[in-house]
Amino acid sequence: MKEGVQEERKLGFFEKYLTLWVIGCIVLGILLGKLFPQAAVTLDKISIYQVSIPIAICLFFMMYPIMVKIDFSEVIKAGKTPKPVLLTLIVNWGIKPFTMLAIATLFLGVIFKGWLPGVEILKDGSQVELFRSYISGCILLGIAPCTAMVLVWGHLAKGNDGHTLVMVAINSLAMLFLYAPLGSWLLGVNLMPIPWQTIVLSVLIYVGLPLLLGYFSRKLIIAKKGMKWFEDEFVHFLTPISITALLFTLVLLFSFKGELIISQPQTIFLIAIPLFIQTCLIFGITYFAARKLKLPYRDAAPSALIGASNHFEVAIATSTILFGLSSGASLATVVGVLIEVPVMLMLVRVCLKTKALFS
């Protein structure tokens, strides 16, 4: 490979058809919910302190393959080029959560409110209007910057892979400290207050534990087998495991939500609209700011794509432990999965078409 020329990377089989897999899970989950209505309920009752053991296992296998790919030693080198790092952090934690709250509230709480009737019973027995549960799912997506698929989006856009990896590591660390207080505050603004200790527990289980095990197992495996075997064999083996665990979780979720989808199919479409607008808005803000900061295209593209995409695995995990697998919030986070691939591929094409703006 010639110097300065990146190796072409394409979406893997699972990633390329992720939207189709999610649709398949919707159909399968609805069928299972109809044929075996108590199956998912029984599985979800296998829990410790309201943490479902089957779901916790699935979510661990969703998160660990992501965390084990991260080389945290690269974070130290980020100080040499602070502008793209600061831009990404400011957008992800200072802008994106609040625009998500505003856009979701405008559309789901005002414009579409009449089409989203019903109430939801929370774990403490209180009732809340269903549209607020959907907004909560959007909030959990908005405060979870992507650390997985963005590695693919950045590479497809011919961006700086090193910058992308650094931001994945930094965002993973930032989530440990910012996700719980920010999430608790914004959910409270949405009139769905959740004890911050509950969110801390979910972050420790679904981010902290995989992050810790990923860090140490990465070091051990590379020391024993070498970097080439780690990247060519181990990581390649783990990727389908991560997505399979995600899809199994979605089947369980939709076995609960089948009745809603059959009776109100427009719900998914209505939730998708503010998520789509938010994704495009954050991409535009970051891309424009990168140009104003005179960043090179190879840093601007992944910065914008990192801001636009969401860490839906963490959002699904958190909504599950906070509100339950059958909640409207969990459904909203799944809609985020549903639109992720087509929307991000669209934005990758936007980057490639506008590359000359940064020359």
Order of alpha helices (4+ residues) and beta strands (2+ residues): alpha-alpha-alpha-beta-beta-alpha-alpha-alpha-alpha-beta-beta-alpha-alpha-alpha-alpha-alpha-alpha-alpha-alpha-alpha-alpha
